[in-house]
Amino acid sequence: MSNILRRGRLEDVQEDKILRYTSSMEADRWLFNYDIAVDLAHTVMLKEQCIINKEDCSKILRGLLRIREEGMEELDFSYEDLHISLESRLIDIVGEEVGGRMHSGRSRNDEVATCIRLALREELTGLLEEIFVLRNTLINLAEKHINTLMPGFTHMQHAQPTTLAHHLCAHEAAFSRDFDRAQDAFSRINLCPLGAAAFASTGFNLNRKRTQELLGFEGLLENSMDAVSSRDFLIECASVFANLMVNLSRMAEELVVWSSSEFNFIELNDMYVSTSSIMPQKKNPDSAELLRGKTGVAFGALMSLLTICKGLPLSYNRDLQEATPNICRSVETVRASVNVMEGMIRTMRVHIDVLADKSIEGFTTATELADTIVRETGIPFRTAHQIVGMLAKEGGKFTLEKIDSKAKIVLEESLSGIGLTETMITEALDPVSSINRRKIAGGPAPEEVLRYLAKRQTDLELDKQEIANLKNIINSAFENLLAIVNEYGKA
Ligand code: ARG
């Protein structure tokens, strides 16, 4: 059959290399199932509005179900996109007299915008679920390591002792914000552009509310020009993904460092590592490194989307076709990265003894010693800071005599001692008691971390319900659509 799109106005056949340049068929695989859903919903609505008759509607619906069965591979890839190729296949099956009516009151512009929103909505729901699992794993691991000492770092230098639980909770907190951002983006994706047609809507008496409902959208993207030309929802999502990748990549960086011989804090499970083709002893943290590297895909997609959209006049421009593969690649990378991170965390071995030994290395309890001086003697913090700084510079053991002698220099007084006892010093230098004291909101003290974890569990439970809710809305809309299609599709 001749090309149903080009046959009227244009030369029927395009040179292969030009077709390859302009076609979105390959990238459109991502949209196949959603395009069928959009076609089904539109056809049902056309019939209900008496724009097509019952018999034609039933034939079109059955044709579409058959195309869905046959799959994307059966379509003609010499068309410039999925939408027109699918329509052409329908016309092959049911004839133009019937199939030629499906596109009434519609354009590929509102069609593709609807498909992208449906596909991304599904991906985002999956992503929310995956972030949930990662957060859950972090919380579960944290529960096991409330008392696992480790050095906390600033500037990559040993800073103060903390616990592994406290550290893991910090990552979980970041991922919970990524979760919230994804959820927020969802609400702006879940709006229906269908019925906008090319940009000026249509003179056919379409029922936009009806297709919106059939596809399970929360509302309409009302202005028909905005509906076909806006892709800010893609930029928003790409930015959410980029942020998530930043957080994942930072964590991956820690896993790489922590599994080095210098640190030896953890050992990654064999599943996530590789060895060298020449150095047989090597166990390389490749999955974590690749995650770090794949961050570029997410950043690149965001930059591409911003660039694609920035100079476009209203309304639809073909440039927008280039947006789709970017978001598709980005969401695929991000979802896989969340999964890999979750697995690495869940299966890694934690070297508790090494972490404990290292927790005091580099005088990490210096702050607590200064704090103790302040609490016990009333000396201002800045002065205590100087005294302890001088002790640190000198190195060696921190005895009562040494503290007193430095205090004497700093305070320029001939006092016999500042009033500390050996017990106070021992306690200040003990990482466990230092951590136990840090029990204000958000601190690493086990009792505080326990309280915090209980709260996070409750938050996670709410998020779980929210995901189930979203999935339920989407799935029941599709079930309902299929039930109507089966009903209307009866011969
Ligand atoms: N493949 C196109 C895209 O992804 C579909 C819309 C085509 N519309 C048009 N006016 N050529 O944007």
Boltz pocket constraint, residues with backbone or C-beta under 6 A from the ligand:
constraints:
  - pocket:
      binder: B
      contacts: [[A, 24], [A, 80], [A, 81], [A, 82], [A, 83], [A, 108], [A, 109], [A, 112], [A, 316], [A, 317], [A, 318], [A, 320], [A, 321], [A, 322], [A, 324]]
      max_distance: 6.0
